[in-house]
């Protein structure tokens, strides 16, 4: 299992929560 995939998924969720903003 790749941790990168998990991080990317979390980033997408956070991005949506922030209105499409990437941290």
mmCIF entry with sequence, helices, sheets and N, C-alpha, C, O atoms, coordinates in Angstrom:
data_MODEL
# 
_entry.id   MODEL 
# 
_entity.id                         1 
_entity.type                       polymer 
_entity.pdbx_number_of_molecules   1 
# 
_entity_poly.entity_id                      1 
_entity_poly.type                           'polypeptide(L)' 
_entity_poly.nstd_linkage                   no 
_entity_poly.nstd_monomer                   no 
_entity_poly.pdbx_seq_one_letter_code       
;(UNK)(UNK)(UNK)(UNK)(UNK)(UNK)(UNK)(UNK)(UNK)(UNK)(UNK)(UNK)(UNK)(UNK)(UNK)(UNK)
(UNK)(UNK)(UNK)(UNK)(UNK)(UNK)(UNK)
;
_entity_poly.pdbx_seq_one_letter_code_can   XXXXXXXXXXXXXXXXXXXXXXX 
_entity_poly.pdbx_strand_id                 A 
# 
loop_
_entity_poly_seq.entity_id 
_entity_poly_seq.num 
_entity_poly_seq.mon_id 
_entity_poly_seq.hetero 
1 1  UNK n 
1 2  UNK n 
1 3  UNK n 
1 4  UNK n 
1 5  UNK n 
1 6  UNK n 
1 7  UNK n 
1 8  UNK n 
1 9  UNK n 
1 10 UNK n 
1 11 UNK n 
1 12 UNK n 
1 13 UNK n 
1 14 UNK n 
1 15 UNK n 
1 16 UNK n 
1 17 UNK n 
1 18 UNK n 
1 19 UNK n 
1 20 UNK n 
1 21 UNK n 
1 22 UNK n 
1 23 UNK n 
# 
_struct_asym.id          A 
_struct_asym.entity_id   1 
# 
_struct_conf.conf_type_id            HELX_P 
_struct_conf.id                      HELX_P1 
_struct_conf.pdbx_PDB_helix_id       AA1 
_struct_conf.beg_label_comp_id       UNK 
_struct_conf.beg_label_asym_id       A 
_struct_conf.beg_label_seq_id        3 
_struct_conf.pdbx_beg_PDB_ins_code   ? 
_struct_conf.end_label_comp_id       UNK 
_struct_conf.end_label_asym_id       A 
_struct_conf.end_label_seq_id        17 
_struct_conf.pdbx_end_PDB_ins_code   ? 
_struct_conf.beg_auth_comp_id        UNK 
_struct_conf.beg_auth_asym_id        A 
_struct_conf.beg_auth_seq_id         3 
_struct_conf.end_auth_comp_id        UNK 
_struct_conf.end_auth_asym_id        A 
_struct_conf.end_auth_seq_id         17 
_struct_conf.pdbx_PDB_helix_class    1 
_struct_conf.details                 ? 
_struct_conf.pdbx_PDB_helix_length   15 
# 
_struct_conf_type.id          HELX_P 
_struct_conf_type.criteria    ? 
_struct_conf_type.reference   ? 
# 
loop_
_atom_site.group_PDB 
_atom_site.id 
_atom_site.type_symbol 
_atom_site.label_atom_id 
_atom_site.label_alt_id 
_atom_site.label_comp_id 
_atom_site.label_asym_id 
_atom_site.label_entity_id 
_atom_site.label_seq_id 
_atom_site.pdbx_PDB_ins_code 
_atom_site.Cartn_x 
_atom_site.Cartn_y 
_atom_site.Cartn_z 
_atom_site.occupancy 
_atom_site.B_iso_or_equiv 
_atom_site.pdbx_formal_charge 
_atom_site.auth_seq_id 
_atom_site.auth_comp_id 
_atom_site.auth_asym_id 
_atom_site.auth_atom_id 
_atom_site.pdbx_PDB_model_num 
ATOM 1  N N  . UNK A 1 1  ? 0.849   -1.210 0.000  1.00 0.00 ? 1  UNK A N  1 
ATOM 2  C CA . UNK A 1 1  ? 0.000   0.000  0.000  1.00 0.00 ? 1  UNK A CA 1 
ATOM 3  C C  . UNK A 1 1  ? 0.878   1.252  0.000  1.00 0.00 ? 1  UNK A C  1 
ATOM 4  O O  . UNK A 1 1  ? 1.879   1.332  0.712  1.00 0.00 ? 1  UNK A O  1 
ATOM 5  N N  . UNK A 1 2  ? 0.481   2.208  -0.805 1.00 0.00 ? 2  UNK A N  1 
ATOM 6  C CA . UNK A 1 2  ? 1.281   3.434  -0.905 1.00 0.00 ? 2  UNK A CA 1 
ATOM 7  C C  . UNK A 1 2  ? 0.712   4.514  0.005  1.00 0.00 ? 2  UNK A C  1 
ATOM 8  O O  . UNK A 1 2  ? -0.483  4.809  -0.019 1.00 0.00 ? 2  UNK A O  1 
ATOM 9  N N  . UNK A 1 3  ? 1.582   5.085  0.791  1.00 0.00 ? 3  UNK A N  1 
ATOM 10 C CA . UNK A 1 3  ? 1.132   6.157  1.689  1.00 0.00 ? 3  UNK A CA 1 
ATOM 11 C C  . UNK A 1 3  ? 0.836   7.413  0.880  1.00 0.00 ? 3  UNK A C  1 
ATOM 12 O O  . UNK A 1 3  ? 0.002   8.234  1.264  1.00 0.00 ? 3  UNK A O  1 
ATOM 13 N N  . UNK A 1 4  ? 1.535   7.550  -0.253 1.00 0.00 ? 4  UNK A N  1 
ATOM 14 C CA . UNK A 1 4  ? 1.335   8.719  -1.101 1.00 0.00 ? 4  UNK A CA 1 
ATOM 15 C C  . UNK A 1 4  ? -0.124  8.828  -1.540 1.00 0.00 ? 4  UNK A C  1 
ATOM 16 O O  . UNK A 1 4  ? -0.690  9.920  -1.589 1.00 0.00 ? 4  UNK A O  1 
ATOM 17 N N  . UNK A 1 5  ? -0.718  7.691  -1.854 1.00 0.00 ? 5  UNK A N  1 
ATOM 18 C CA . UNK A 1 5  ? -2.115  7.687  -2.299 1.00 0.00 ? 5  UNK A CA 1 
ATOM 19 C C  . UNK A 1 5  ? -3.008  8.196  -1.175 1.00 0.00 ? 5  UNK A C  1 
ATOM 20 O O  . UNK A 1 5  ? -3.919  8.989  -1.412 1.00 0.00 ? 5  UNK A O  1 
ATOM 21 N N  . UNK A 1 6  ? -2.750  7.746  0.030  1.00 0.00 ? 6  UNK A N  1 
ATOM 22 C CA . UNK A 1 6  ? -3.555  8.164  1.184  1.00 0.00 ? 6  UNK A CA 1 
ATOM 23 C C  . UNK A 1 6  ? -3.436  9.673  1.386  1.00 0.00 ? 6  UNK A C  1 
ATOM 24 O O  . UNK A 1 6  ? -4.426  10.360 1.639  1.00 0.00 ? 6  UNK A O  1 
ATOM 25 N N  . UNK A 1 7  ? -2.208  10.175 1.270  1.00 0.00 ? 7  UNK A N  1 
ATOM 26 C CA . UNK A 1 7  ? -1.990  11.616 1.455  1.00 0.00 ? 7  UNK A CA 1 
ATOM 27 C C  . UNK A 1 7  ? -2.706  12.394 0.359  1.00 0.00 ? 7  UNK A C  1 
ATOM 28 O O  . UNK A 1 7  ? -3.329  13.421 0.627  1.00 0.00 ? 7  UNK A O  1 
ATOM 29 N N  . UNK A 1 8  ? -2.619  11.905 -0.874 1.00 0.00 ? 8  UNK A N  1 
ATOM 30 C CA . UNK A 1 8  ? -3.288  12.595 -1.983 1.00 0.00 ? 8  UNK A CA 1 
ATOM 31 C C  . UNK A 1 8  ? -4.787  12.639 -1.762 1.00 0.00 ? 8  UNK A C  1 
ATOM 32 O O  . UNK A 1 8  ? -5.435  13.645 -2.052 1.00 0.00 ? 8  UNK A O  1 
ATOM 33 N N  . UNK A 1 9  ? -5.337  11.549 -1.249 1.00 0.00 ? 9  UNK A N  1 
ATOM 34 C CA . UNK A 1 9  ? -6.793  11.499 -1.003 1.00 0.00 ? 9  UNK A CA 1 
ATOM 35 C C  . UNK A 1 9  ? -7.153  12.497 0.083  1.00 0.00 ? 9  UNK A C  1 
ATOM 36 O O  . UNK A 1 9  ? -8.140  13.221 -0.043 1.00 0.00 ? 9  UNK A O  1 
ATOM 37 N N  . UNK A 1 10 ? -6.367  12.543 1.144  1.00 0.00 ? 10 UNK A N  1 
ATOM 38 C CA . UNK A 1 10 ? -6.628  13.476 2.236  1.00 0.00 ? 10 UNK A CA 1 
ATOM 39 C C  . UNK A 1 10 ? -6.527  14.910 1.727  1.00 0.00 ? 10 UNK A C  1 
ATOM 40 O O  . UNK A 1 10 ? -7.324  15.769 2.104  1.00 0.00 ? 10 UNK A O  1 
ATOM 41 N N  . UNK A 1 11 ? -5.542  15.160 0.867  1.00 0.00 ? 11 UNK A N  1 
ATOM 42 C CA . UNK A 1 11 ? -5.356  16.510 0.324  1.00 0.00 ? 11 UNK A CA 1 
ATOM 43 C C  . UNK A 1 11 ? -6.576  16.921 -0.489 1.00 0.00 ? 11 UNK A C  1 
ATOM 44 O O  . UNK A 1 11 ? -7.011  18.071 -0.434 1.00 0.00 ? 11 UNK A O  1 
ATOM 45 N N  . UNK A 1 12 ? -7.125  15.971 -1.246 1.00 0.00 ? 12 UNK A N  1 
ATOM 46 C CA . UNK A 1 12 ? -8.302  16.276 -2.064 1.00 0.00 ? 12 UNK A CA 1 
ATOM 47 C C  . UNK A 1 12 ? -9.484  16.632 -1.176 1.00 0.00 ? 12 UNK A C  1 
ATOM 48 O O  . UNK A 1 12 ? -10.216 17.582 -1.452 1.00 0.00 ? 12 UNK A O  1 
ATOM 49 N N  . UNK A 1 13 ? -9.666  15.859 -0.105 1.00 0.00 ? 13 UNK A N  1 
ATOM 50 C CA . UNK A 1 13 ? -10.784 16.117 0.810  1.00 0.00 ? 13 UNK A CA 1 
ATOM 51 C C  . UNK A 1 13 ? -10.615 17.486 1.460  1.00 0.00 ? 13 UNK A C  1 
ATOM 52 O O  . UNK A 1 13 ? -11.562 18.268 1.542  1.00 0.00 ? 13 UNK A O  1 
ATOM 53 N N  . UNK A 1 14 ? -9.393  17.767 1.922  1.00 0.00 ? 14 UNK A N  1 
ATOM 54 C CA . UNK A 1 14 ? -9.138  19.058 2.568  1.00 0.00 ? 14 UNK A CA 1 
ATOM 55 C C  . UNK A 1 14 ? -9.316  20.191 1.557  1.00 0.00 ? 14 UNK A C  1 
ATOM 56 O O  . UNK A 1 14 ? -9.832  21.258 1.889  1.00 0.00 ? 14 UNK A O  1 
ATOM 57 N N  . UNK A 1 15 ? -8.887  19.946 0.329  1.00 0.00 ? 15 UNK A N  1 
ATOM 58 C CA . UNK A 1 15 ? -9.003  20.970 -0.712 1.00 0.00 ? 15 UNK A CA 1 
ATOM 59 C C  . UNK A 1 15 ? -10.474 21.320 -0.921 1.00 0.00 ? 15 UNK A C  1 
ATOM 60 O O  . UNK A 1 15 ? -10.823 22.488 -1.089 1.00 0.00 ? 15 UNK A O  1 
ATOM 61 N N  . UNK A 1 16 ? -11.320 20.317 -0.911 1.00 0.00 ? 16 UNK A N  1 
ATOM 62 C CA . UNK A 1 16 ? -12.749 20.569 -1.116 1.00 0.00 ? 16 UNK A CA 1 
ATOM 63 C C  . UNK A 1 16 ? -13.309 21.320 0.077  1.00 0.00 ? 16 UNK A C  1 
ATOM 64 O O  . UNK A 1 16 ? -14.133 22.222 -0.078 1.00 0.00 ? 16 UNK A O  1 
ATOM 65 N N  . UNK A 1 17 ? -12.859 20.945 1.270  1.00 0.00 ? 17 UNK A N  1 
ATOM 66 C CA . UNK A 1 17 ? -13.361 21.596 2.479  1.00 0.00 ? 17 UNK A CA 1 
ATOM 67 C C  . UNK A 1 17 ? -12.948 23.068 2.505  1.00 0.00 ? 17 UNK A C  1 
ATOM 68 O O  . UNK A 1 17 ? -13.661 23.918 3.037  1.00 0.00 ? 17 UNK A O  1 
ATOM 69 N N  . UNK A 1 18 ? -11.778 23.349 1.917  1.00 0.00 ? 18 UNK A N  1 
ATOM 70 C CA . UNK A 1 18 ? -11.287 24.721 1.906  1.00 0.00 ? 18 UNK A CA 1 
ATOM 71 C C  . UNK A 1 18 ? -11.748 25.479 0.669  1.00 0.00 ? 18 UNK A C  1 
ATOM 72 O O  . UNK A 1 18 ? -11.311 26.604 0.424  1.00 0.00 ? 18 UNK A O  1 
ATOM 73 N N  . UNK A 1 19 ? -12.623 24.869 -0.104 1.00 0.00 ? 19 UNK A N  1 
ATOM 74 C CA . UNK A 1 19 ? -13.141 25.551 -1.288 1.00 0.00 ? 19 UNK A CA 1 
ATOM 75 C C  . UNK A 1 19 ? -12.187 25.433 -2.466 1.00 0.00 ? 19 UNK A C  1 
ATOM 76 O O  . UNK A 1 19 ? -12.066 26.361 -3.265 1.00 0.00 ? 19 UNK A O  1 
ATOM 77 N N  . UNK A 1 20 ? -11.512 24.300 -2.574 1.00 0.00 ? 20 UNK A N  1 
ATOM 78 C CA . UNK A 1 20 ? -10.597 24.098 -3.698 1.00 0.00 ? 20 UNK A CA 1 
ATOM 79 C C  . UNK A 1 20 ? -9.270  24.806 -3.493 1.00 0.00 ? 20 UNK A C  1 
ATOM 80 O O  . UNK A 1 20 ? -8.606  25.194 -4.454 1.00 0.00 ? 20 UNK A O  1 
ATOM 81 N N  . UNK A 1 21 ? -8.893  24.969 -2.244 1.00 0.00 ? 21 UNK A N  1 
ATOM 82 C CA . UNK A 1 21 ? -7.608  25.638 -1.960 1.00 0.00 ? 21 UNK A CA 1 
ATOM 83 C C  . UNK A 1 21 ? -6.572  24.589 -1.592 1.00 0.00 ? 21 UNK A C  1 
ATOM 84 O O  . UNK A 1 21 ? -6.836  23.703 -0.779 1.00 0.00 ? 21 UNK A O  1 
ATOM 85 N N  . UNK A 1 22 ? -5.402  24.693 -2.189 1.00 0.00 ? 22 UNK A N  1 
ATOM 86 C CA . UNK A 1 22 ? -4.342  23.722 -1.904 1.00 0.00 ? 22 UNK A CA 1 
ATOM 87 C C  . UNK A 1 22 ? -3.349  24.325 -0.912 1.00 0.00 ? 22 UNK A C  1 
ATOM 88 O O  . UNK A 1 22 ? -2.850  25.434 -1.103 1.00 0.00 ? 22 UNK A O  1 
ATOM 89 N N  . UNK A 1 23 ? -3.083  23.589 0.121  1.00 0.00 ? 23 UNK A N  1 
ATOM 90 C CA . UNK A 1 23 ? -2.172  24.095 1.161  1.00 0.00 ? 23 UNK A CA 1 
ATOM 91 C C  . UNK A 1 23 ? -0.738  23.719 0.797  1.00 0.00 ? 23 UNK A C  1 
ATOM 92 O O  . UNK A 1 23 ? 0.192   24.045 1.534  1.00 0.00 ? 23 UNK A O  1 
# 
